[in-house]
Amino acid sequence: MDTKIKVQQALKAKVMLWTDVNYHDMEEIDNMQSIPDLESVLCNVLGVYLPEPKRGVLLELYVQTVLFCRECSFKKEQTSALLSIIKSIHEANIETPLNNIEQCYGYCKELLLCHSVRRPPFSINLFSSKEVNCIFKYIQNSYMRHYKLYKYIFTPQVKLDLSLTYSGIPDHEDSSAPEGAEALPKKDSSPETNETSITDAEETTLGPASAMKALIEKEVREQMMLLSGQLDQRIKEIADQYNRALDSPQPNHKAKK
């Protein structure tokens, strides 16, 4: 089993006209009116052959994108490009189980820029500035707002398995007693020594090395719980920050020619 966590590679935006959905596919998509028929076509065109619930979640994302394009009266080439943009953003999100929302957010803006400014072969003016603002708002509300949900469904969960090694302390303490015998305090003719041994019988049974290991492991567990709580709070603060950014109106920036 691979225990390495994949780190996201650098994302480079490019023109995605007819990349995943060609003209013939778009004609077939436009002819589908019912949701089940539309899901069936998108499943074949975009290759959504995944087990549930991944399949249903991804098809819902693509179906809603097509419905959004119909609502905006987009042309075939515009719908094809937007489906590829959504697909590319989703793939960038699930490439790593780590938090990469800032990279995905910037990648989304670069993709829209590639399709709104005429600068062949690096970008084309497929969408107007008004359409870009509308698309950007749609992606914010439909995907970025649920970024962590998609991350949770489509990426493996990462768990920390912490093991400790102790320098200079053997894994098993030496004992001359036979296997299965209980450790007993040594008897001594002196009453004072005998009383001390009986009082410290429990510590003698555990041994100083075992007691030290237990103490260290307890401290490490407490620190890990504290760190986990701090990370959860930080993730919540970041999510709240982006939610506020999504709710705020976006300025209308005109592309420079």
C-alpha positions, 0 to 999 in steps of 0.5 A: 500500500502506497503511504505517500501523500501526493502533492499537487503539481503546478497548474497551467491553464490552456484553451479547452475548446472541444477538448472533452466534448466535440461538436457531435457530442454537443448535438447529442447533448442538446437533443436530450431533454430529460435528466436521466437521458442527459446523465446517460449521454454525459456519462459516455461522453465524459467517461464517468465510470465510477462507483456510487456515490462518486458517479452520482455526484459527478454526473450531478455536477455536469448536468447542472453545468449543462442546464446553466449553459442552457439558461444562459443560451450559450452556444455549443462551443461555449458549453463544451468549453465550460464542461471542460473547465469544470472537469479540469477544476475538479481534477485539480481539486482531487489530485491531492488530499491536501488543502489546495483551494487557493491553487484551484481558485487561481487556476479557475481564474486563469482558465476563464481568462484563457477563454475571454481574451483574444490572444491566439494561440494562448487564449481566445475570446469565447466568452464576453466579460459579462458571461465570464462574470456570470460563469465565475459566480456560478462556479463559486456557488456550485463548486467552490462553496462545496470544495471540501465535500468534493475533496472528502468524496473523491480523495482518500482519507489521510490518517497519521500513524505515529510510532515512537522509538526510544534511544538506549531503551530496549523494546523488551526488558530483561527478566530472569523469571520464567515466562508467565511468572509474575514479578514479585518484590525481593524479600529481605531480612531487614524490615525497612527494606521489605516494607519499601519493596511491598510499597513499590511493588506496582512500580517494580512490576511495570519497570522504569522503562515501561513507565517512561514509555507510557508517560511519553505516549500520553503526552504525545497523544495530548499534544496531537489532540491539541494540534488537531483541534488547532488545525480544525479551527484553522480550516474552519476560519479559511472556509469562512473567509472564502464563503464571505468572499463568495457572498461579496459582489465581484467587480467587473474587470474589463480585459485589456487588449 
